[in-house]
Amino acid sequence: MTLLETTEMLSYLVTIVGLPLAIVTYVLEQRKERQNEEEEIFQRLSDEYREFLKLVLDNSDLHLLRREGRQVQLTDDQAERRQAIFGILISLFERAYLLVYEERMSRHTRRMWQSWEDYIREWLRRAEFREALPILLDGEDPEFTSYIRQLETIQAR
């Protein structure tokens, strides 16, 4: 076999084996990069929710962590702070919805979204949050608003 034939055979071998291997490697790297980006987004959103809970704790006089029970009479100042805190929360939920939620989610994305849905359901159990929803959802993303309304209906059952 001559040098030219050997070189030609090696080029065919690279084309037959190397090119598909390079494509598979590229696709796997892209998938891994996408998953890392999703996890980074999820982590940032989780950090924001943790900061939100600190805000709730700093405003413990509003009794926002009480599930249900006796209604607490709030002053005008407290009611205004509660509304602002609910506004921050709905904004965080909307951001999570826009960044994570998809109609057809992978198993990994579904697991990430499920924790956000749990947070939303938890807040929907609170009467004062549900009562504030019409104002909170005014002007928000229509699909997000529809999603919240569906969860609210399910929660009411």
Backbone as ProteinMPNN parsed JSONL, in Angstrom:
{"seq_chain_A": "MTLLETTEMLSYLVTIVGLPLAIVTYVLEQRKERQNEEEEIFQRLSDEYREFLKLVLDNSDLHLLRREGRQVQLTDDQAERRQAIFGILISLFERAYLLVYEERMSRHTRRMWQSWEDYIREWLRRAEFREALPILLDGEDPEFTSYIRQLETIQAR", "coords_chain_A": {"N_chain_A": [[0.844, -1.162, 0.0], [0.57, 2.144, -0.862], [1.807, 5.373, 0.23], [-0.015, 7.345, -0.442], [-2.402, 5.875, -0.761], [-2.679, 4.9, 1.832], [-3.014, 7.278, 3.249], [-5.37, 8.166, 2.073], [-7.108, 6.118, 2.881], [-7.039, 6.516, 5.65], [-8.199, 9.042, 5.784], [-10.806, 8.441, 4.965], [-11.522, 6.812, 7.086], [-11.452, 8.656, 9.206], [-13.512, 10.302, 8.374], [-15.689, 8.533, 8.41], [-15.747, 7.573, 11.086], [-14.804, 9.628, 12.805], [-16.219, 12.067, 12.234], [-19.038, 11.514, 12.841], [-18.638, 10.943, 15.568], [-17.68, 13.396, 16.492], [-19.948, 14.968, 16.072], [-21.809, 13.758, 17.814], [-20.492, 14.208, 20.253], [-20.552, 17.011, 20.298], [-23.356, 17.499, 20.414], [-23.976, 16.297, 22.878], [-22.459, 17.908, 24.6], [-23.719, 20.373, 24.199], [-26.243, 19.793, 25.246], [-25.576, 19.279, 27.902], [-24.584, 21.793, 28.619], [-26.896, 23.351, 28.335], [-28.462, 22.201, 30.349], [-26.928, 22.903, 32.574], [-27.231, 25.687, 32.45], [-29.989, 25.875, 32.929], [-30.073, 24.908, 35.556], [-28.582, 26.872, 36.811], [-30.232, 29.112, 36.471], [-32.423, 28.209, 37.948], [-31.213, 28.069, 40.475], [-30.61, 30.773, 40.949], [-33.212, 31.819, 41.032], [-34.177, 30.417, 43.256], [-32.54, 31.49, 45.225], [-33.525, 34.097, 45.195], [-36.11, 33.627, 46.147], [-35.524, 32.772, 48.71], [-34.479, 35.17, 49.712], [-36.815, 36.637, 49.584], [-38.311, 35.329, 51.566], [-36.824, 36.101, 53.774], [-37.484, 38.8, 53.803], [-40.187, 38.556, 54.435], [-39.951, 37.523, 57.009], [-38.69, 39.701, 58.226], [-40.805, 41.369, 58.312], [-42.58, 40.433, 60.242], [-44.739, 41.258, 61.73], [-46.862, 41.32, 60.041], [-47.841, 38.815, 59.837], [-47.538, 36.87, 57.788], [-46.723, 34.273, 57.453], [-48.493, 32.622, 58.637], [-50.694, 29.983, 58.216], [-53.659, 29.5, 58.041], [-56.323, 30.682, 60.001], [-57.162, 32.787, 62.725], [-58.192, 35.954, 61.569], [-56.085, 38.704, 61.164], [-56.2, 42.009, 62.16], [-55.045, 44.626, 60.27], [-53.1, 47.615, 60.244], [-53.336, 50.588, 58.18], [-50.79, 51.088, 57.158], [-49.545, 48.594, 57.53], [-51.16, 47.007, 55.876], [-50.544, 48.113, 53.417], [-47.808, 47.497, 53.233], [-48.011, 44.714, 53.217], [-49.353, 44.327, 50.78], [-47.385, 45.274, 49.027], [-45.367, 43.392, 49.493], [-46.681, 41.088, 48.611], [-46.821, 41.821, 45.942], [-44.121, 41.711, 45.205], [-43.744, 38.988, 45.536], [-45.528, 37.865, 43.607], [-44.333, 38.802, 41.339], [-41.912, 37.444, 41.432], [-42.864, 34.815, 41.185], [-43.919, 35.007, 38.599], [-41.6, 35.485, 37.101], [-40.243, 33.082, 37.549], [-42.046, 31.376, 36.283], [-41.901, 32.276, 33.617], [-39.229, 31.718, 33.028], [-38.791, 29.015, 33.613], [-41.078, 27.325, 33.281], [-42.639, 25.239, 30.884], [-44.794, 24.013, 28.316], [-44.318, 21.386, 27.436], [-42.24, 19.697, 29.267], [-38.962, 18.528, 30.068], [-38.035, 15.73, 32.091], [-36.239, 16.582, 34.031], [-36.561, 19.411, 34.01], [-39.247, 19.505, 34.735], [-39.114, 18.58, 37.369], [-37.745, 20.732, 38.527], [-39.612, 22.777, 38.099], [-41.748, 21.849, 39.604], [-41.199, 22.383, 42.305], [-41.547, 25.139, 42.346], [-44.234, 25.314, 41.702], [-45.264, 24.166, 43.99], [-44.6, 26.153, 45.88], [-46.236, 28.23, 44.925], [-48.796, 27.091, 45.228], [-48.818, 26.84, 47.995], [-48.916, 29.535, 48.812], [-51.33, 30.221, 47.659], [-53.099, 28.992, 49.333], [-53.528, 30.771, 51.314], [-55.856, 33.03, 52.439], [-55.729, 35.865, 52.385], [-53.835, 36.324, 50.409], [-55.061, 35.23, 48.144], [-57.235, 36.962, 48.009], [-55.949, 39.282, 47.251], [-55.139, 38.777, 44.694], [-56.578, 39.663, 42.26], [-55.733, 42.347, 41.913], [-52.973, 41.986, 41.986], [-52.457, 40.4, 39.732], [-53.155, 41.967, 37.649], [-52.181, 43.198, 34.598], [-50.099, 41.43, 34.343], [-48.256, 38.747, 32.679], [-50.314, 37.149, 30.329], [-50.507, 34.297, 30.007], [-49.266, 33.393, 32.317], [-51.014, 34.503, 34.216], [-53.336, 33.06, 33.612], [-52.456, 30.502, 34.277], [-52.048, 30.767, 37.071], [-54.669, 31.311, 37.845], [-55.878, 28.876, 37.179], [-54.6, 27.152, 39.001], [-55.538, 28.314, 41.328], [-58.26, 27.763, 41.15], [-58.215, 24.971, 41.296], [-57.142, 24.721, 43.823], [-59.204, 25.727, 45.376], [-61.056, 23.738, 45.468]], "CA_chain_A": [[0.0, 0.0, 0.0], [1.397, 3.343, -0.969], [1.528, 6.433, 1.195], [-1.242, 7.996, -0.889], [-3.517, 4.984, -0.446], [-2.797, 4.878, 3.293], [-3.572, 8.58, 3.631], [-6.761, 8.186, 1.632], [-7.849, 5.22, 3.755], [-7.156, 7.189, 6.947], [-9.18, 10.14, 5.658], [-12.122, 7.807, 4.973], [-11.747, 6.356, 8.459], [-11.783, 9.851, 9.988], [-14.844, 10.745, 7.938], [-16.691, 7.551, 8.827], [-15.793, 7.441, 12.538], [-14.531, 10.882, 13.505], [-17.273, 13.063, 12.059], [-20.187, 11.197, 13.711], [-18.213, 11.073, 16.961], [-17.62, 14.829, 16.777], [-21.33, 15.454, 16.148], [-22.379, 13.248, 19.065], [-19.838, 14.945, 21.334], [-21.085, 18.376, 20.267], [-24.741, 17.465, 20.887], [-23.947, 16.016, 24.315], [-21.943, 19.108, 25.274], [-24.783, 21.379, 24.152], [-27.279, 19.369, 26.187], [-25.046, 19.496, 29.253], [-24.517, 23.241, 28.822], [-28.278, 23.793, 28.526], [-28.882, 21.754, 31.678], [-26.23, 23.754, 33.542], [-27.891, 26.993, 32.42], [-31.272, 25.723, 33.618], [-29.803, 24.783, 36.986], [-28.139, 28.183, 37.284], [-31.452, 29.925, 36.559], [-33.181, 27.699, 39.086], [-30.51, 28.458, 41.69], [-30.822, 32.216, 41.156], [-34.598, 31.997, 41.463], [-34.266, 29.916, 44.629], [-31.912, 32.506, 46.07], [-34.469, 35.217, 45.288], [-37.204, 33.224, 47.03], [-34.958, 32.8, 50.064], [-34.439, 36.584, 50.091], [-38.199, 37.022, 49.823], [-38.701, 34.824, 52.884], [-36.193, 36.986, 54.762], [-38.326, 39.994, 53.834], [-41.392, 38.18, 55.17], [-39.559, 37.447, 58.421], [-38.434, 41.071, 58.691], [-42.111, 41.996, 58.481], [-43.366, 39.411, 60.947], [-45.978, 41.839, 62.253], [-47.915, 41.114, 59.044], [-48.3, 37.43, 60.02], [-47.664, 36.273, 56.454], [-46.39, 32.853, 57.455], [-49.608, 31.852, 59.203], [-51.467, 29.298, 57.169], [-55.027, 30.008, 58.18], [-56.606, 30.909, 61.411], [-57.88, 34.038, 62.96], [-57.784, 37.087, 60.749], [-55.386, 39.74, 61.903], [-56.518, 43.353, 61.695], [-53.83, 45.353, 59.935], [-53.202, 49.067, 60.061], [-53.182, 50.968, 56.773], [-49.369, 50.901, 56.828], [-49.301, 47.153, 57.422], [-51.855, 46.514, 54.686], [-49.763, 48.579, 52.269], [-46.587, 46.678, 53.18], [-48.405, 43.367, 52.805], [-49.634, 44.38, 49.339], [-46.087, 45.401, 48.34], [-44.694, 42.092, 49.601], [-47.379, 40.197, 47.677], [-46.398, 42.233, 44.599], [-42.785, 41.137, 44.999], [-43.916, 37.539, 45.406], [-46.143, 37.519, 42.323], [-43.307, 39.097, 40.346], [-40.979, 36.316, 41.492], [-43.549, 33.665, 40.59], [-44.012, 35.218, 37.15], [-40.258, 35.294, 36.543], [-40.006, 31.632, 37.554], [-42.903, 30.8, 35.243], [-41.37, 32.62, 32.295], [-37.902, 31.141, 32.816], [-38.715, 27.566, 33.836], [-42.248, 26.569, 32.839], [-42.888, 24.945, 29.47], [-45.894, 23.066, 28.149], [-43.701, 20.052, 27.404], [-40.982, 19.799, 30.007], [-38.189, 17.321, 30.308], [-38.182, 15.264, 33.481], [-35.391, 17.445, 34.856], [-37.226, 20.71, 34.117], [-40.492, 19.259, 35.472], [-38.741, 18.516, 38.791], [-37.442, 22.09, 38.97], [-40.839, 23.555, 38.129], [-42.638, 21.328, 40.638], [-40.968, 23.093, 43.564], [-42.18, 26.457, 42.225], [-45.677, 25.122, 41.799], [-45.537, 23.951, 45.41], [-44.592, 27.473, 46.532], [-47.435, 28.958, 44.493], [-49.949, 26.467, 45.899], [-48.733, 27.186, 49.418], [-49.41, 30.899, 48.984], [-52.746, 30.26, 47.285], [-53.882, 28.523, 50.48], [-53.735, 31.904, 52.22], [-57.005, 33.823, 51.996], [-55.358, 37.255, 52.086], [-53.133, 36.316, 49.128], [-56.087, 35.024, 47.11], [-58.024, 38.191, 47.911], [-55.141, 40.314, 46.594], [-54.789, 38.346, 43.337], [-57.053, 40.485, 41.131], [-54.858, 43.509, 41.753], [-51.609, 41.514, 41.722], [-52.341, 39.818, 38.392], [-53.474, 42.98, 36.648], [-51.037, 43.592, 33.784], [-49.069, 40.384, 34.266], [-48.283, 37.911, 31.487], [-51.615, 36.46, 30.251], [-50.381, 32.856, 30.231], [-48.983, 33.242, 33.745], [-52.26, 34.795, 34.914], [-54.206, 31.908, 33.394], [-51.901, 29.39, 35.06], [-52.342, 31.032, 38.482], [-56.12, 31.162, 38.011], [-56.163, 27.432, 37.167], [-54.176, 26.605, 40.292], [-56.437, 28.866, 42.336], [-59.505, 27.003, 41.032], [-57.931, 23.632, 41.821], [-56.913, 24.893, 45.259], [-60.489, 26.013, 46.02], [-61.854, 22.484, 45.553]], "C_chain_A": [[0.897, 1.235, 0.0], [0.979, 4.357, 0.086], [0.215, 7.142, 0.84], [-2.466, 7.157, -0.547], [-3.767, 4.943, 1.064], [-3.444, 6.16, 3.791], [-5.04, 8.656, 3.252], [-7.626, 7.293, 2.52], [-8.046, 5.857, 5.144], [-8.166, 8.336, 6.886], [-10.602, 9.587, 5.63], [-12.49, 7.366, 6.389], [-12.14, 7.529, 9.361], [-13.187, 10.325, 9.64], [-15.924, 9.821, 8.488], [-16.85, 7.503, 10.35], [-15.722, 8.804, 13.233], [-15.647, 11.894, 13.422], [-18.508, 12.742, 12.902], [-19.838, 11.336, 15.2], [-18.165, 12.541, 17.374], [-19.026, 15.406, 16.921], [-21.982, 15.015, 17.46], [-21.79, 13.996, 20.259], [-20.381, 16.359, 21.427], [-22.496, 18.424, 20.842], [-24.785, 17.223, 22.397], [-23.452, 17.22, 25.111], [-22.994, 20.208, 25.306], [-25.884, 21.057, 25.162], [-26.823, 19.617, 27.627], [-24.979, 20.983, 29.585], [-25.912, 23.811, 29.081], [-28.782, 23.417, 29.915], [-28.2, 22.592, 32.765], [-26.844, 25.146, 33.599], [-29.226, 26.95, 33.145], [-31.067, 25.65, 35.124], [-29.334, 26.108, 37.579], [-29.332, 29.127, 37.435], [-32.259, 29.51, 37.778], [-32.536, 28.134, 40.396], [-30.696, 29.941, 41.988], [-32.244, 32.5, 41.629], [-34.793, 31.523, 42.904], [-33.656, 30.896, 45.614], [-32.843, 33.704, 46.258], [-35.639, 34.866, 46.202], [-36.742, 33.217, 48.483], [-34.89, 34.242, 50.576], [-35.85, 37.101, 50.369], [-38.651, 36.565, 51.206], [-38.041, 35.623, 54.006], [-37.002, 38.266, 54.911], [-39.597, 39.72, 54.634], [-41.081, 38.113, 56.667], [-39.289, 38.826, 59.011], [-39.735, 41.837, 58.928], [-43.07, 41.035, 59.186], [-44.663, 39.947, 61.53], [-47.149, 41.677, 61.275], [-48.489, 39.699, 59.089], [-48.483, 36.699, 58.692], [-47.365, 34.773, 56.428], [-47.462, 31.989, 58.118], [-50.401, 31.243, 58.071], [-52.869, 29.872, 57.122], [-55.243, 30.183, 59.669], [-57.31, 32.23, 61.567], [-57.309, 35.135, 62.081], [-57.151, 38.146, 61.637], [-55.775, 41.083, 61.304], [-55.21, 44.094, 61.464], [-54.114, 46.843, 59.869], [-53.06, 49.358, 58.571], [-51.746, 50.749, 56.301], [-49.041, 49.424, 56.637], [-49.952, 46.577, 56.169], [-51.093, 46.914, 53.421], [-48.47, 47.772, 52.125], [-46.903, 45.267, 52.728], [-48.663, 43.331, 51.304], [-48.329, 44.477, 48.545], [-45.33, 44.073, 48.371], [-45.352, 41.08, 48.673], [-47.005, 40.538, 46.231], [-45.032, 41.683, 44.247], [-42.903, 39.643, 44.75], [-44.497, 37.164, 44.046], [-45.162, 37.785, 41.186], [-42.281, 37.957, 40.282], [-41.607, 35.07, 40.87], [-43.64, 33.801, 39.075], [-42.658, 34.989, 36.487], [-39.925, 33.802, 36.481], [-40.811, 30.959, 36.45], [-42.305, 31.047, 33.859], [-40.04, 31.937, 32.003], [-37.868, 29.618, 32.879], [-39.862, 26.808, 33.186], [-42.3, 26.428, 31.322], [-44.048, 23.968, 29.404], [-45.372, 21.624, 28.191], [-42.325, 20.152, 28.037], [-40.275, 18.453, 30.051], [-38.405, 16.923, 31.766], [-37.42, 16.169, 34.437], [-36.061, 18.809, 35.079], [-38.513, 20.574, 34.923], [-40.206, 19.224, 36.971], [-38.442, 19.912, 39.327], [-38.727, 22.906, 39.088], [-41.741, 23.121, 39.28], [-42.433, 22.045, 41.972], [-41.594, 24.487, 43.515], [-43.689, 26.344, 42.311], [-46.084, 24.876, 43.251], [-45.563, 25.272, 46.173], [-45.864, 28.246, 46.196], [-48.664, 28.406, 45.204], [-49.976, 26.825, 47.385], [-49.29, 28.584, 49.664], [-50.875, 31.021, 48.616], [-53.651, 29.728, 48.397], [-54.228, 29.669, 51.431], [-54.82, 32.823, 51.646], [-56.597, 35.236, 51.6], [-54.585, 37.364, 50.764], [-54.132, 36.16, 47.986], [-56.913, 36.286, 46.91], [-57.274, 39.287, 47.154], [-54.86, 39.993, 45.124], [-55.336, 39.224, 42.206], [-56.166, 41.699, 40.868], [-53.453, 43.059, 41.354], [-51.431, 41.036, 40.287], [-52.66, 40.8, 37.274], [-52.196, 43.398, 35.908], [-49.924, 42.56, 33.689], [-49.235, 39.587, 32.971], [-49.59, 37.108, 31.441], [-51.529, 34.953, 30.515], [-50.102, 32.559, 31.705], [-50.258, 33.461, 34.549], [-53.228, 33.622, 34.801], [-53.743, 30.722, 34.231], [-52.238, 29.553, 36.542], [-53.83, 30.829, 38.754], [-56.519, 29.685, 38.017], [-55.774, 26.808, 38.5], [-55.097, 27.071, 41.411], [-57.756, 28.077, 42.337], [-59.318, 25.601, 41.608], [-57.799, 23.692, 43.342], [-58.235, 25.077, 46.004], [-61.333, 24.758, 46.214], [-61.65, 21.775, 46.857]], "O_chain_A": [[1.852, 1.336, 0.771], [-0.055, 4.218, 0.739], [-0.567, 7.492, 1.723], [-3.471, 7.697, -0.084], [-4.912, 4.949, 1.515], [-4.32, 6.127, 4.656], [-5.86, 9.153, 4.023], [-8.746, 7.663, 2.873], [-9.12, 5.735, 5.734], [-8.904, 8.565, 7.844], [-11.509, 10.189, 6.204], [-13.628, 7.53, 6.826], [-13.05, 7.409, 10.181], [-13.956, 10.706, 10.522], [-16.955, 10.284, 8.975], [-17.971, 7.402, 10.849], [-16.5, 9.084, 14.144], [-15.995, 12.519, 14.424], [-18.989, 13.618, 13.62], [-20.66, 11.797, 15.991], [-18.566, 12.888, 18.485], [-19.269, 16.238, 17.794], [-22.631, 15.815, 18.133], [-22.521, 14.375, 21.174], [-20.641, 16.852, 22.524], [-22.804, 19.288, 21.664], [-25.547, 17.876, 23.109], [-23.979, 17.512, 26.185], [-23.147, 20.896, 26.315], [-26.391, 21.946, 25.846], [-27.59, 20.103, 28.458], [-25.284, 21.384, 30.708], [-26.082, 24.662, 29.954], [-29.446, 24.213, 30.579], [-28.829, 22.946, 33.762], [-26.967, 25.724, 34.678], [-29.564, 27.872, 33.887], [-31.813, 26.269, 35.883], [-29.657, 26.427, 38.723], [-29.425, 29.859, 38.42], [-32.721, 30.354, 38.546], [-33.236, 28.527, 41.329], [-30.914, 30.326, 43.137], [-32.456, 33.324, 42.519], [-35.499, 32.167, 43.68], [-34.187, 31.108, 46.704], [-32.937, 34.257, 47.353], [-36.11, 35.719, 46.954], [-37.488, 33.613, 49.379], [-35.206, 34.506, 51.737], [-36.055, 37.905, 51.279], [-39.296, 37.319, 51.934], [-38.633, 35.802, 55.071], [-37.184, 38.761, 56.023], [-40.031, 40.561, 55.421], [-41.861, 38.591, 57.491], [-39.622, 39.086, 60.167], [-39.757, 42.83, 59.657], [-44.215, 40.857, 58.772], [-45.589, 39.18, 61.795], [-48.302, 41.88, 61.654], [-49.505, 39.418, 58.454], [-49.471, 35.99, 58.5], [-47.724, 34.086, 55.471], [-47.345, 30.764, 58.151], [-50.734, 31.911, 57.092], [-53.198, 30.655, 56.23], [-54.38, 29.842, 60.478], [-57.968, 32.722, 60.651], [-56.098, 35.227, 61.88], [-57.639, 38.435, 62.73], [-55.691, 41.278, 60.092], [-54.368, 44.178, 62.358], [-55.204, 47.276, 59.495], [-52.704, 48.473, 57.793], [-51.515, 50.284, 55.186], [-48.343, 49.053, 55.694], [-49.355, 45.75, 55.48], [-51.01, 46.138, 52.469], [-48.086, 47.407, 51.014], [-46.155, 44.681, 51.945], [-48.233, 42.397, 50.627], [-48.187, 43.832, 47.506], [-44.722, 43.681, 47.376], [-44.662, 40.298, 48.019], [-46.885, 39.644, 45.394], [-44.805, 41.239, 43.122], [-42.246, 39.097, 43.864], [-44.007, 36.237, 43.401], [-45.163, 37.071, 40.183], [-41.844, 37.564, 39.201], [-40.951, 34.352, 40.115], [-43.458, 32.824, 38.349], [-42.581, 34.367, 35.428], [-39.391, 33.32, 35.483], [-40.307, 30.071, 35.763], [-42.217, 30.135, 33.038], [-39.754, 31.61, 30.851], [-37.005, 28.995, 32.261], [-39.641, 25.75, 32.596], [-42.039, 27.377, 30.583], [-44.261, 23.185, 30.33], [-45.915, 20.768, 28.889], [-41.371, 20.629, 27.422], [-40.903, 17.394, 30.069], [-38.905, 17.713, 32.567], [-37.903, 16.483, 35.524], [-36.118, 19.299, 36.207], [-38.832, 21.456, 35.72], [-40.971, 19.778, 37.76], [-38.834, 20.246, 40.445], [-38.913, 23.641, 40.058], [-42.429, 23.954, 39.869], [-43.4, 22.288, 42.694], [-42.115, 24.968, 44.521], [-44.346, 27.185, 42.924], [-47.14, 25.336, 43.686], [-46.436, 25.491, 47.012], [-46.489, 28.843, 47.073], [-49.48, 29.168, 45.722], [-51.037, 27.08, 47.953], [-50.047, 28.797, 50.611], [-51.593, 31.835, 49.195], [-54.852, 29.995, 48.392], [-55.128, 29.537, 52.26], [-54.711, 33.32, 50.524], [-57.068, 35.754, 50.588], [-54.672, 38.383, 50.079], [-54.056, 36.87, 46.983], [-57.252, 36.64, 45.782], [-57.891, 40.122, 46.492], [-54.39, 40.859, 44.386], [-54.598, 39.505, 41.262], [-55.888, 42.031, 39.716], [-52.818, 43.67, 40.495], [-50.375, 41.243, 39.689], [-52.459, 40.501, 36.097], [-51.249, 43.891, 36.521], [-48.915, 42.795, 33.025], [-50.229, 39.737, 32.26], [-49.935, 36.451, 32.423], [-52.4, 34.397, 31.184], [-50.63, 31.601, 32.268], [-50.554, 32.692, 35.464], [-53.864, 33.238, 35.782], [-54.561, 30.021, 34.826], [-52.661, 28.599, 37.195], [-54.207, 30.245, 39.77], [-57.401, 29.285, 38.777], [-56.535, 26.023, 39.066], [-55.4, 26.313, 42.332], [-58.297, 27.764, 43.397], [-60.182, 25.108, 42.333], [-58.288, 22.813, 44.052], [-58.37, 24.628, 47.143], [-62.235, 24.74, 47.052], [-62.24, 20.719, 47.085]]}, "name": "protein", "num_of_chains": 1, "seq": "MTLLETTEMLSYLVTIVGLPLAIVTYVLEQRKERQNEEEEIFQRLSDEYREFLKLVLDNSDLHLLRREGRQVQLTDDQAERRQAIFGILISLFERAYLLVYEERMSRHTRRMWQSWEDYIREWLRRAEFREALPILLDGEDPEFTSYIRQLETIQAR"}
